[in-house]
Amino acid sequence: MKKAILSFTLVLSVLLAQAQTKLVFEETIPQAYLMKKDTARNSSQTNINKIILLLDNSDVKAQRGGRPNRVPEFVVRFEQHARIADAGDKLQLKVQLNKLAVSGDMHYKGFELGEVLLPEKLNYKVKLLDGQKVLKTFTQSIAFTKKGEAVVFEATVPDTISAAKYKLVVESPELVYTSNSLSRVQNHLSLIQSYYASDATLNKALQDAQRVQPNDLDRILHQDRNLKSIETALAGIKALQFKEKLNLNQYDPQKFGSKLNQLEQLLQERRKTINYILATLDEQYYNRGYELLNRGNLAAAQNYFVKSVEANPRFAPSHLQLARIDFMNGYVAEAAARTKDLISGFRIDPQTQELALVLAHDIYGAYINEGNSLTSRGNYQNALASYAEARKLCSTIGGLRCNLPALNDGEGRAAYGAYRSMVDEGKSLLSRNDLAGADRMVAEALGFQQDYDFALHNATEATELQTQVKFQYYLQHIDQGKQQMSQQNYASALSQFETALEMEQRYTFRPVQELGLLAKQAAKPVLLNSLTDGYQQAMNNRLSNARSIAAKAEAMQARYALQYDTEVQNKYNLLRERIFTQECVNTQAAYDNHFQNGKSLERERKFIAADQAYEAAIKTAAAQTNCAIATFNATDARDAIKAAVAYQLKLEEVNRYVASSRFTEAIRTYNEAEKHYLLNEINRFGLDHISLFNFAKENQKLTFSAAVVSYYTELQEEQAAIDLLYTLLNRGYSKGKTKKVQEQLGKQLAAKDIVRGLEESPKVLAADYAKGDKKLKKLRKAYEKEMKRQARG
């Protein structure tokens, strides 16, 4: 209801307004302006001349009665509508231009140019007249639009004249062409030229698009590149926007829009097809390869399967077909490797999995058959390699049905054949007395037997041959030992006999009975020579060498049953005695050296170090009690310097306390050292003692010196405290840290001076105590303050 009332009110308001306004003047006049080449009176005519020249050079024609002008001209037409409405006390003035157009039918290559030949703006004067009398003049300038109409003037003026004959007159109209007008014409002509040039490009693109063959699988990437090139050209043509800028819906002489749509649709179809092929390239190559494989063309099929895995390295069906082709071509190892990778490393569909297992079984059978064939021809090593590949295939591919009894039987026969070949070769070498070659073949056969223990566990041929070979070595060592003994090269002979004895322990051949006696005969001269060398080493005081020789000699006697040989035993005893004698000589020398060192340190007044040297001498003698070295002089020397040692230890303890900032213990210990020094007359040792005051005064640790100042203050030895404090402050110690001790000293000195009854002024006395030093200002002030306090009390 409210909406209906509101609508009625609005309509009524409009009707009332119209009823109150009456039209007093209205006039419509057609206007036409010829634009042609003329003398340039202003910049607008200059631009018009340039536009005419541009149209003439471009062979633009204006049709009039079917006959073209020699020089292009065009007419700008419009209707000028003027009106005056009386709104009571006001006049509403309005001038409007309608049907703005360019006549002359200006065309360039079939395209009408009227719209771009419109002027940029209009300059004019509007006069309000009462009859012939000019009431008011308005100067205006307005820009044109492409809509074909424009309100060029609109104003409201007071109506002060009764019964007036009003009218509006537009005078001095000027159509203005600017540089923008010229640019608009140039750009439009260039656009038309570009239209025809692009049409040729479009025609070629259509031809090229027809030649793009998505089914050309071998050159699909080339086809894709060609298609991308055409797509780029299409994007460039569409970016020019001919349809909008040239209004091709109205006029399209080359059917450009239709061909553009045709090309776009064709490219979309080609792109869709090529994108699908590229996305499924692995499958496309596979299908082509499978067709060729079914026709028996293995080489061509293999080429496409290779392309398929290059496009997608994880495409299992193509890997399977490549493995099959390798197998069919006799490349069993390559087929096996690819099949193992396929089954164990790929995610494959059940059908491919089943086919791969079938191929793996065929490969497994081929390895078994090849192994059997090689074994029958006596080529045992290659047969074993083939069986090993079959076993590896069986162990790495799950789900493969392996005939293990057949594999074990074939591998066992090949292994035994290879084993017997090695043993036979070793026997042949042994028969030719090539012990090194035979020994090498035995080692190879035994290693091979261990590798194939499941088939050769009970084989004894290699072990038996080893025993025969080692026995020949054994006899060889004995013969060489005898030869060396005959030449009195007992050490070399003994080495040969020892090697033979070791072989007796390791192998089961029957030993030579005389070997033990021969070894004993060779060992004795070697042992005697060694004992002689040991004795000489002991004489030269090389006791570690002598002891080592003695220990080896003792072991050698036991090994070769020479413990009871008189000659050997006598020499051994001489060596032991010489070692003992030399040890005592060395011990006495070491004792004397320590003792003399102690004496030297004692003369240097280094009593702690001297005491340590005497103690080392006593310990050296105690380590060799059998030598009975006298130690009384070292013991007496220690007793003689005991007091001096204790004094120096006290001083060292003081230094440790000072270093660790344990100042109370340091002061107490220093006092103890002083008492010890006086009580025991330490000066007789040539040691000087300095007082605690001097010790603190020279100490590098200023905090210790400050602690001694406090110590003297507590003892009420104020002068010593002040003297040390004065020195401490002059050495750079912070006066702020001495505030309390200065105040304490000032109070103590004032108290004592009051008892003494001194008559001097407190300020003078305080200044005397402070030695005129500003650093002792706290002491001076505390002294004066305490004196005043005592005087008031």
C-alpha positions in Angstrom: 0.0 0.0 0.0 2.8 2.4 0.9 4.6 1.6 -2.4 1.5 2.4 -4.4 1.0 5.7 -2.6 4.7 6.6 -3.2 4.5 5.8 -6.9 1.3 7.9 -7.3 3.1 10.9 -5.5 6.1 10.7 -7.9 3.9 10.7 -11.1 1.8 13.6 -9.7 5.0 15.6 -9.1 6.2 15.1 -12.6 2.9 16.1 -14.1 2.8 19.2 -12.0 6.3 20.2 -13.0 5.4 19.7 -16.7 2.3 21.8 -16.2 4.3 24.6 -14.7 6.9 24.6 -17.6 6.0 25.9 -21.1 8.1 25.9 -24.3 8.8 29.4 -25.6 11.2 28.6 -28.4 12.3 25.5 -30.3 14.2 25.2 -33.6 16.0 22.3 -35.5 18.5 23.3 -38.2 20.5 20.8 -40.3 24.2 21.7 -40.4 26.8 20.5 -42.9 30.6 21.3 -43.0 32.8 20.4 -45.9 36.2 19.1 -44.9 38.7 19.6 -47.7 42.3 20.6 -48.4 42.7 24.4 -47.8 45.1 27.1 -46.7 46.1 26.3 -43.1 44.6 29.1 -41.0 45.0 27.3 -37.7 46.2 24.0 -36.3 42.8 22.4 -36.9 43.0 23.1 -40.7 46.6 21.8 -40.6 45.5 18.5 -39.2 42.6 18.4 -41.7 45.1 18.8 -44.6 47.2 16.0 -43.1 44.2 13.8 -42.9 43.2 14.6 -46.5 46.8 13.8 -47.7 46.8 10.6 -45.7 43.4 9.5 -47.3 44.7 10.5 -50.8 47.9 8.5 -50.4 46.0 5.5 -49.1 43.7 5.6 -52.1 40.6 6.3 -50.1 37.6 7.1 -52.2 34.5 9.2 -51.5 31.6 8.2 -53.8 29.3 10.9 -55.2 27.0 9.9 -57.9 29.2 7.0 -58.8 32.2 9.3 -59.7 35.2 9.4 -57.4 36.8 12.7 -56.4 40.3 13.4 -57.4 41.2 14.7 -53.9 39.3 13.2 -51.0 36.7 15.4 -49.3 34.1 14.6 -46.7 31.2 16.4 -45.1 30.4 16.4 -41.4 26.7 16.6 -40.9 24.4 16.9 -37.8 21.1 18.4 -36.7 21.3 21.4 -34.3 18.3 21.5 -32.0 17.8 24.6 -29.8 15.0 25.1 -27.3 13.9 27.6 -24.5 11.5 26.5 -21.8 9.8 29.0 -19.4 9.8 27.6 -15.8 8.1 30.6 -14.2 10.8 32.9 -13.1 13.6 31.1 -15.0 14.5 30.2 -18.5 15.9 26.8 -19.3 18.2 27.0 -22.3 19.5 23.9 -24.2 21.3 23.2 -27.5 21.7 19.6 -28.6 23.4 18.1 -31.7 21.8 15.0 -33.2 22.6 12.6 -36.1 26.3 13.4 -36.1 27.8 11.6 -39.2 30.3 11.9 -42.0 28.8 11.8 -45.5 30.7 11.2 -48.6 30.8 7.4 -48.2 34.6 7.3 -47.4 36.0 3.8 -47.8 39.4 2.2 -47.6 39.7 -1.4 -49.0 36.0 -1.8 -48.4 35.9 -0.5 -44.8 33.8 2.6 -44.1 35.9 5.4 -42.4 33.2 7.8 -41.3 33.5 7.1 -37.6 37.2 7.9 -37.4 36.8 11.1 -39.5 34.6 12.8 -36.8 36.1 16.0 -35.3 37.7 16.0 -31.9 35.6 18.8 -30.5 33.3 21.8 -31.4 33.9 25.5 -30.5 30.9 27.8 -30.7 29.0 30.8 -29.2 25.4 30.6 -28.0 23.4 33.9 -27.9 20.1 34.5 -26.1 18.0 37.0 -28.1 14.9 39.0 -27.4 13.9 39.7 -30.9 17.0 41.1 -32.4 18.5 42.2 -29.0 21.3 40.1 -27.6 20.5 39.4 -24.0 23.4 37.1 -23.1 26.3 35.4 -25.0 27.9 32.1 -24.0 31.2 30.8 -25.4 31.5 27.0 -25.3 33.8 24.1 -26.3 32.7 20.4 -26.2 34.3 17.1 -27.1 32.4 14.8 -29.5 31.5 11.2 -28.7 30.9 8.3 -31.0 27.2 8.1 -30.1 26.1 10.6 -32.8 24.5 13.1 -30.4 25.7 15.5 -27.8 24.3 18.2 -25.5 26.5 21.1 -26.4 24.9 23.7 -24.2 22.6 23.8 -21.2 21.9 26.8 -18.9 19.3 28.4 -16.6 18.9 32.2 -16.6 16.4 34.5 -14.8 13.2 35.5 -16.7 13.0 39.3 -16.1 11.3 40.5 -19.3 7.5 40.2 -19.7 6.1 39.4 -23.2 9.7 38.8 -24.5 10.3 37.0 -27.9 13.1 34.7 -26.8 15.2 32.7 -29.2 18.6 30.9 -29.2 21.2 31.4 -31.9 24.4 29.3 -32.4 27.2 31.4 -34.0 30.8 30.9 -35.1 30.7 27.1 -34.9 34.2 25.6 -35.5 34.9 21.8 -35.9 38.3 21.2 -34.4 40.7 18.4 -35.6 43.7 17.8 -33.3 46.7 15.6 -33.5 44.6 12.9 -31.8 42.2 13.1 -34.8 45.1 12.5 -37.2 46.4 9.6 -35.1 43.0 8.0 -35.0 42.8 8.0 -38.8 46.4 6.7 -39.1 45.8 3.9 -36.6 42.5 2.9 -38.3 44.2 2.7 -41.8 47.0 0.7 -40.2 44.5 -1.6 -38.6 42.8 -2.3 -42.0 46.2 -3.1 -43.5 47.0 -5.4 -40.6 43.7 -7.1 -41.2 44.6 -8.1 -44.7 48.2 -9.1 -43.7 46.8 -11.2 -40.8 44.4 -12.8 -43.2 47.3 -14.2 -45.2 48.9 -15.4 -41.9 45.5 -17.0 -41.0 45.3 -18.8 -44.3 48.8 -20.2 -43.9 48.0 -21.2 -40.3 44.9 -23.1 -41.6 47.1 -25.0 -44.1 49.8 -25.7 -41.5 47.1 -26.9 -39.0 45.8 -29.4 -41.6 49.3 -30.8 -41.9 49.6 -31.5 -38.1 49.2 -35.3 -37.8 48.6 -36.5 -34.3 48.8 -40.1 -35.3 52.5 -39.6 -36.5 53.8 -41.4 -33.4 57.4 -41.5 -34.5 57.4 -37.7 -34.8 54.8 -36.8 -32.2 57.2 -34.3 -30.5 57.8 -32.6 -33.8 54.0 -32.5 -34.4 53.6 -31.0 -30.9 56.2 -28.3 -31.7 54.5 -27.4 -35.0 51.1 -27.2 -33.2 52.5 -24.9 -30.5 53.9 -22.6 -33.2 50.5 -22.3 -34.9 48.8 -21.8 -31.4 51.3 -18.9 -30.8 50.4 -17.4 -34.2 46.7 -17.7 -33.4 47.1 -15.9 -30.0 48.9 -13.1 -31.8 46.1 -12.7 -34.3 43.4 -12.7 -31.6 45.3 -10.1 -29.6 44.8 -7.6 -32.5 41.0 -7.7 -31.8 39.9 -7.1 -35.4 36.4 -8.2 -34.7 35.8 -5.4 -32.2 38.0 -2.7 -33.7 36.8 -3.1 -37.3 33.2 -4.3 -36.5 33.6 -7.4 -38.6 30.1 -8.5 -37.8 28.9 -5.7 -40.1 31.6 -6.0 -42.8 34.2 -8.8 -43.2 35.4 -9.0 -46.8 37.9 -11.8 -46.2 35.6 -13.7 -43.9 38.3 -13.3 -41.3 36.1 -14.1 -38.3 34.8 -17.3 -39.8 38.3 -18.5 -40.7 39.5 -17.5 -37.2 36.8 -19.7 -35.6 37.6 -22.5 -38.0 41.3 -22.4 -37.1 40.6 -22.2 -33.4 38.3 -25.2 -33.5 40.8 -27.2 -35.6 43.6 -26.4 -33.2 41.5 -27.4 -30.2 40.8 -30.8 -31.8 44.5 -31.3 -32.7 45.6 -30.2 -29.3 43.2 -32.5 -27.5 44.4 -35.5 -29.5 48.1 -34.7 -29.2 47.8 -34.0 -25.4 46.1 -37.4 -25.0 48.9 -39.1 -27.0 51.6 -37.3 -25.0 50.0 -38.2 -21.7 49.7 -41.8 -22.7 53.0 -42.0 -24.8 54.2 -45.0 -22.9 51.0 -46.9 -23.8 51.1 -45.7 -27.4 54.6 -46.9 -28.0 53.8 -50.2 -26.2 50.8 -50.8 -28.4 52.8 -50.1 -31.6 55.6 -52.4 -30.4 53.1 -55.2 -29.4 51.6 -55.1 -33.0 55.1 -55.5 -34.5 56.0 -58.2 -32.0 52.9 -60.2 -33.1 54.0 -59.8 -36.7 57.4 -61.3 -35.8 59.4 -58.1 -36.3 61.5 -58.3 -33.0 63.9 -55.5 -33.8 61.3 -52.9 -34.6 59.2 -54.0 -31.7 62.1 -53.7 -29.3 62.7 -50.2 -30.6 59.2 -49.1 -29.6 59.4 -50.8 -26.2 62.6 -48.9 -25.5 60.8 -45.7 -26.5 58.0 -46.6 -24.1 60.3 -47.0 -21.1 62.1 -43.8 -22.0 58.8 -42.0 -21.9 57.9 -43.8 -18.6 60.7 -45.7 -16.9 58.2 -47.4 -14.6 55.9 -48.8 -17.3 56.1 -52.5 -16.4 54.5 -54.1 -19.6 57.2 -52.6 -21.8 60.0 -53.9 -19.5 58.4 -57.3 -19.6 58.4 -57.3 -23.4 62.0 -56.2 -23.6 62.9 -59.0 -21.2 61.1 -61.5 -23.5 62.8 -60.2 -26.6 66.2 -60.5 -24.8 65.4 -64.0 -23.8 64.3 -64.9 -27.4 67.5 -63.4 -28.8 69.6 -65.5 -26.4 70.5 -62.7 -24.0 69.5 -64.7 -20.9 71.5 -62.7 -18.3 70.0 -59.4 -19.5 66.5 -60.9 -19.5 67.0 -62.3 -16.0 68.2 -58.9 -14.7 65.3 -57.0 -16.2 62.8 -59.6 -15.0 64.1 -59.5 -11.4 64.0 -55.7 -11.4 60.5 -55.8 -12.8 59.0 -58.2 -10.2 60.9 -56.9 -7.1 61.0 -53.2 -7.8 57.8 -52.3 -9.8 54.2 -52.0 -8.8 52.6 -54.1 -11.6 49.2 -55.3 -12.5 48.3 -59.0 -11.8 48.4 -59.9 -15.5 51.9 -58.5 -16.0 52.9 -60.1 -12.7 51.7 -63.5 -13.9 53.4 -63.2 -17.3 56.7 -62.1 -15.7 56.6 -65.2 -13.4 56.1 -67.3 -16.5 59.1 -65.7 -18.2 61.2 -66.0 -15.0 60.4 -69.8 -14.9 61.5 -70.1 -18.5 64.8 -68.2 -17.7 65.3 -70.5 -14.6 64.8 -73.6 -16.8 67.3 -72.2 -19.4 69.9 -71.7 -16.7 69.4 -75.3 -15.5 69.6 -76.8 -19.0 72.7 -74.7 -19.8 74.3 -76.0 -16.6 73.5 -79.6 -17.4 74.9 -79.2 -20.9 78.1 -77.6 -19.7 78.6 -80.3 -17.0 78.3 -83.0 -19.7 81.0 -81.3 -21.7 83.3 -81.0 -18.6 83.0 -77.2 -18.5 82.3 -77.3 -14.7 83.1 -73.7 -13.8 80.7 -72.2 -16.3 78.2 -74.8 -15.4 78.4 -73.7 -11.7 78.0 -70.0 -12.8 74.8 -71.0 -14.7 73.4 -72.9 -11.7 74.3 -70.0 -9.4 72.3 -67.6 -11.6 69.4 -70.1 -11.4 69.6 -70.2 -7.6 69.9 -66.4 -7.4 66.8 -66.0 -9.6 64.9 -68.5 -7.4 65.9 -66.7 -4.2 65.1 -63.2 -5.3 61.8 -63.7 -7.1 58.9 -64.5 -4.8 56.3 -66.9 -6.2 58.7 -68.5 -8.6 58.3 -72.3 -8.7 61.8 -73.8 -8.6 62.8 -77.4 -9.0 65.4 -77.4 -6.2 66.2 -81.1 -6.3 67.2 -80.8 -10.0 69.2 -77.7 -9.2 71.0 -79.3 -6.2 71.7 -82.4 -8.2 73.1 -80.5 -11.2 75.1 -78.1 -9.0 76.5 -81.1 -7.0 77.7 -82.9 -10.1 79.4 -79.8 -11.5 81.0 -79.0 -8.1 82.4 -82.5 -7.7 83.7 -82.4 -11.3 85.4 -79.0 -10.7 86.8 -80.3 -7.3 88.3 -83.4 -8.9 89.8 -81.3 -11.7 91.6 -79.2 -9.0 92.9 -82.2 -7.1 94.1 -83.9 -10.4 95.9 -80.8 -11.3 97.5 -80.7 -7.9 98.6 -84.3 -8.2 100.1 -83.6 -11.6 102.1 -80.7 -10.2 103.3 -82.8 -7.2 104.4 -85.5 -9.6 106.6 -82.9 -11.3 107.9 -81.8 -7.9 106.3 -78.4 -8.3 105.4 -78.1 -4.6 104.4 -74.4 -4.8 102.0 -75.1 -7.6 100.6 -78.2 -5.9 100.2 -76.3 -2.6 98.3 -73.5 -4.4 96.0 -76.0 -6.1 95.4 -77.7 -2.7 94.4 -74.4 -1.1 92.1 -73.6 -4.1 90.5 -77.1 -3.8 90.0 -76.8 0.0 88.4 -73.3 -0.4 86.2 -74.6 -3.2 85.2 -77.5 -1.0 84.2 -75.1 1.8 82.1 -73.0 -0.6 80.2 -76.1 -1.8 80.1 -78.0 1.5 76.6 -79.3 0.8 78.0 -81.4 -2.1 81.6 -82.0 -1.0 81.2 -82.4 2.8 82.6 -85.9 2.8 85.3 -85.4 0.1 88.8 -86.2 1.3 90.9 -86.1 -1.9 92.1 -82.5 -1.3 93.0 -83.2 2.3 94.9 -86.3 1.4 96.8 -84.4 -1.3 97.6 -81.6 1.1 99.2 -84.1 3.5 101.3 -85.5 0.7 102.4 -82.0 -0.4 103.2 -80.9 3.2 105.2 -84.0 3.9 107.4 -83.2 0.9 107.9 -79.7 2.4 108.6 -81.3 5.8 111.4 -83.5 4.3 112.7 -80.5 2.4 113.1 -78.5 5.6 114.9 -81.3 7.3 117.3 -81.8 4.4 118.0 -78.0 4.3 118.6 -78.0 8.0 121.1 -80.8 7.8 122.9 -79.0 5.0 123.1 -75.8 7.1 124.4 -77.8 10.1 127.2 -79.3 7.9 128.2 -75.7 7.1 128.0 -74.8 10.8 125.1 -72.3 10.0 123.4 -73.4 13.2 120.8 -70.6 13.4 119.6 -71.3 9.8 119.6 -75.0 10.5 117.5 -74.5 13.7 115.0 -72.4 11.8 114.5 -75.2 9.3 114.1 -77.8 12.0 111.7 -75.6 13.9 109.5 -75.2 10.8 109.6 -79.0 10.3 108.6 -79.5 14.0 105.6 -77.1 13.6 104.5 -79.1 10.6 104.6 -82.3 12.6 102.1 -80.7 15.0 99.7 -79.5 12.2 99.6 -82.5 9.9 99.1 -86.2 10.3 102.0 -87.6 8.3 104.5 -90.0 9.9 107.3 -87.9 11.5 111.1 -88.4 11.0 112.4 -89.8 14.4 115.8 -88.0 14.2 114.2 -84.5 13.9 114.2 -83.9 17.7 117.9 -84.8 18.1 118.8 -82.7 15.1 117.0 -79.7 16.5 118.8 -80.1 19.9 122.2 -80.4 18.2 121.5 -77.1 16.2 120.0 -75.4 19.2 123.0 -75.8 21.6 125.5 -73.6 19.7 122.8 -71.1 18.9 122.0 -70.9 22.6 125.6 -70.7 23.7 126.2 -67.8 21.3 123.1 -66.0 22.6 124.3 -66.4 26.2 127.7 -64.9 25.2 126.0 -62.0 23.6 123.8 -61.5 26.7 126.9 -61.4 28.9 128.4 -58.8 26.7 125.2 -56.7 26.8 125.2 -56.9 30.7 128.9 -55.8 30.7 127.9 -52.8 28.5 125.2 -52.0 31.0 122.4 -52.8 28.5 120.4 -54.7 31.1 117.0 -54.7 29.3 118.7 -56.5 26.3 120.6 -58.8 28.7 117.4 -59.7 30.6 115.5 -60.4 27.4 118.2 -62.7 26.2 118.3 -64.5 29.5 114.5 -65.1 29.4 114.6 -66.4 25.8 117.6 -68.7 26.7 115.6 -70.1 29.7 112.7 -71.0 27.4 115.0 -72.4 24.8 116.6 -74.7 27.3 113.2 -76.1 28.2 112.1 -76.6 24.6 115.2 -78.4 23.5 116.0 -80.3 26.8 119.2 -78.4 27.4 118.4 -77.6 31.2 121.0 -80.2 32.3 123.6 -79.5 29.7 126.7 -78.4 31.9 128.2 -76.0 29.3 124.9 -74.3 28.7 124.0 -74.1 32.4 127.4 -72.5 33.3 127.1 -69.8 30.7 123.5 -69.1 31.7 124.6 -68.7 35.4 127.4 -66.4 34.4 124.9 -64.2 32.6 122.5 -64.1 35.6 125.4 -63.2 37.9 126.6 -60.5 35.6 123.1 -59.0 35.4 122.8 -59.0 39.2 126.2 -57.4 39.6 125.5 -54.7 37.0 122.2 -54.0 38.6 123.9 -53.3 42.0 126.5 -51.1 40.3 123.7 -49.2 38.6 121.8 -48.9 41.9 124.8 -47.5 43.7 125.4 -45.0 40.9 121.8 -43.9 41.0 122.0 -43.5 44.8 125.2 -41.5 44.6 123.7 -39.3 41.9 120.6 -38.5 44.0 122.8 -37.8 47.0 125.1 -35.4 45.2 122.1 -33.7 43.6 120.7 -33.2 47.1 124.0 -31.6 48.3 124.0 -29.3 45.3 120.5 -28.2 46.0 121.3 -27.7 49.7 124.2 -25.3 48.8 121.6 -23.4 46.7 119.4 -23.2 49.8 116.7 -25.2 48.0 116.0 -27.3 51.0 112.7 -28.9 49.9 114.2 -30.1 46.6 117.3 -31.3 48.4 115.1 -33.3 50.9 113.4 -34.9 47.9 116.7 -35.8 46.3 117.9 -37.5 49.6 114.6 -39.4 49.8 114.9 -40.6 46.2 118.4 -41.9 47.0 117.1 -43.9 50.0 114.2 -45.3 47.8 116.6 -46.3 45.1 118.7 -48.3 47.6 115.5 -49.9 49.1 114.4 -51.2 45.7 117.5 -53.4 45.5 117.8 -54.8 49.1 120.1 -57.6 47.9 122.7 -55.1 47.0 123.0 -53.9 50.7 123.8 -50.3 49.7 124.5 -48.0 52.8 122.0 -45.1 53.1 123.2 -43.5 56.4 124.7 -40.4 54.7 121.4 -39.6 52.9 119.4 -40.2 56.1 121.7 -37.9 58.1 121.5 -35.2 55.5 117.7 -35.3 55.6 117.8 -34.9 59.4 120.2 -32.0 59.2 118.0 -29.9 57.0 114.7 -30.9 58.5 114.1 -27.5 60.2 114.9 -25.5 57.0 112.6 -27.8 54.9 109.7 -27.2 57.4 110.3 -23.4 57.2 110.3 -23.4 53.3 107.2 -25.7 53.3 105.4 -23.1 55.5 106.3 -20.4 53.0 105.0 -22.5 50.1 101.8 -23.1 52.0 101.5 -19.3 52.5 101.8 -18.7 48.8 99.1 -21.3 48.0 96.7 -19.6 50.5 97.4 -16.2 48.9 96.8 -17.6 45.4 93.5 -19.1 46.5 92.5 -15.8 48.4 92.5 -17.6 51.7 94.1 -14.6 53.4 93.3 -15.4 57.1 95.1 -18.8 56.8 97.9 -17.1 54.8 98.5 -14.6 57.6 98.3 -17.2 60.4 100.7 -19.5 58.5 103.2 -16.7 57.9 103.2 -15.9 61.6 103.8 -19.6 62.3 106.7 -19.6 59.8 108.2 -16.6 61.6 108.0 -18.3 65.0 109.6 -21.4 63.5 112.3 -19.4 61.9 113.2 -17.7 65.3 112.8 -20.8 67.4 115.0 -23.0 65.2 117.5 -20.4 64.3 116.9 -20.9 60.6 119.3 -18.1 59.8 122.1 -20.7 60.3 121.0 -22.2 57.0 121.7 -18.9 55.2 117.9 -18.1 54.9 116.7 -14.6 55.5 113.2 -13.9 56.9 111.2 -10.8 56.1 108.4 -9.4 58.3 104.7 -9.8 57.4 104.6 -6.1 56.7 107.3 -6.3 54.1 105.9 -9.5 52.7 102.5 -7.8 52.2 104.1 -4.7 50.9 105.9 -6.5 48.0 103.2 -9.0 47.3 101.6 -8.7 43.8 98.1 -9.6 45.0 96.8 -6.3 46.3 93.8 -7.8 48.0 96.2 -9.8 50.2 98.0 -6.5 51.1 94.5 -5.0 52.0 93.8 -8.0 54.2 97.1 -7.4 56.1 96.1 -3.8 56.6 92.9 -5.0 58.3 94.9 -7.5 60.3 97.2 -4.7 61.7 94.2 -2.6 62.4 92.6 -5.3 64.4 95.9 -5.7 66.3 95.7 -1.9 66.9 99.1 -1.5 65.2 97.7 1.6 63.5 101.0 3.0 62.2 101.9 -0.2 60.5 98.4 -0.4 59.0 98.6 3.3 57.8 102.1 2.8 56.2 100.9 -0.4 54.4 97.6 1.3 53.4 99.5 4.3 52.0 101.7 2.0 49.9 98.7 -0.1 48.8 96.8 3.0 47.5 99.9 4.3 45.7 100.1 0.9 43.9 96.7 1.6 42.4 94.3 -0.1 44.8 90.8 1.4 44.8 90.4 3.9 47.7 86.7 3.1 47.8 87.5 -0.4 48.9 89.5 1.0 51.9 86.7 3.2 53.2 85.8 1.0 56.3 89.4 0.3 57.3 90.2 4.1 57.1 87.3 5.0 59.2 88.3 2.3 61.8 91.8 3.5 61.9 90.7 7.1 62.3 88.4 6.1 65.3 91.2 4.0 66.9 93.8 6.8 66.6 91.4 9.4 68.0 90.6 7.3 71.0 94.3 6.7 71.8 95.1 10.4 71.3 92.3 11.4 73.7 93.8 9.1 76.4 97.3 10.6 75.7 95.9 14.1 76.1 97.5 15.6 73.1 97.0 19.4 72.8 97.4 19.8 69.1 94.4 20.6 66.9 92.5 17.4 65.7 92.8 18.7 62.2 96.5 19.0 62.4 96.9 15.5 64.0 94.5 14.0 61.4 96.5 15.6 58.6 99.7 14.2 60.1 98.3 10.7 60.2 97.0 11.1 56.6 100.4 12.3 55.4 98.6 15.0 53.4 97.4 12.4 51.0 93.9 12.9 49.6 93.5 9.1 49.3 93.4 8.9 53.1 90.6 11.5 53.4 88.3 9.0 55.0 90.8 8.3 57.7 91.3 12.1 58.4 87.5 12.8 58.5 86.8 9.8 60.8 89.6 11.0 63.1 88.2 14.5 63.4 84.6 13.3 63.8 85.6 10.9 66.6 87.6 13.6 68.4 84.6 16.0 68.3 82.3 13.3 69.5 84.6 12.5 72.4 84.9 16.2 73.3 81.1 16.6 73.4 80.8 13.5 75.6 
